[in-house]
Amino acid sequence: VLFKNELYTFDEIKLEQIISNCSDDIENLIVFGHNVAITNFVNKFGSIMIDNVPTSGFVSIIFETNTWKNMINGTTTNIIFPRDLNI
């Protein structure tokens, strides 16, 4: 687990920069962050438009690339929001 204080941002451009500079040795990346950056990021790179990623929301995007620097449109594969859970 690597904590990056730079991810404490509401800016999707900063979020994109941080992700695109990740080591290509990292195959899977889990990002916890703030809205509006998260919603804007998943709408820019995912294949499903989402009005709002709520607190504790989960969105999985698969990118067909071997390098984070070449991250372009991905495929949204899973969306789980708190309202979807039967708790």
N, C-alpha and C positions, 0 to 999 in steps of 0.2 A: 504494500500500500504506500502510495506516495501522495503526500498532501501538498497542494500548491495554493498558497494564499492568493495568487493571481486569479484563481477561479472565483474568488469572491467578487463577482462582477455582475452587472445587469446588462452588459454590452456583448451582443453576439459576435461582433467583429473581434473583440479581445478573446472570446471563447474559441472562435475559429482559429485564431493565430496560435493559441496555446496548444490546441489539438494538432494542428498541422506541423508543429515543431516537435511532436512526440517522436521518440526513437522508433524506427521501423522494426525493432526487435519486439515491440509490444504488438501482439496480435489482437487482443481484446482490451477495450478501454471502457471503464465505467466512470461517468462524470456526474458528480452531484453539484448542482449549482442553483442559481436564482433565476426566477422569471424576471424579466421578459426575455433574457438572453436564451434560456432553454427553449422556450416556445419558438422564438425566431430562428434558432439554430435548426430545430427539427423540421420546421417548415421550409427552410432553405435547402437542406440536404436530404430530407426524407421524401417518401413518395406519397404520403397522406397529409393533407392539410389539417392542422389541429388549431382550434380557436384559442385554447389555453391549456398548457400542461400544468395541472394543479400541484400544490404542495404534496409531496410523496408520490407524484405521478411517475410512471416508468414508460420510456419509449425506446425501443431497440431499432437500430438502423444498421444494415449490412452494407459495407462499401466494397465494391469489386476493384480493389487496388492493392498493391503491395507496399505502398508508401503513403504515409499520412499527408505528405505535401501535395499529393495528387488527388486528394479527397474531392470528389465531385458527387453528383446526385447519387444517393444510396436508395436502398429499398427498406421501407419501414416494415418490420416483421412482427412487432408485438407492441401493443399499447395496453397498459394496465393503469387505471386510475382508482383512487380510493372508493369511488362510488360503485365500481365494478366488483368489489369484494363483499362477500356475505359475512360480515363480522357481527 
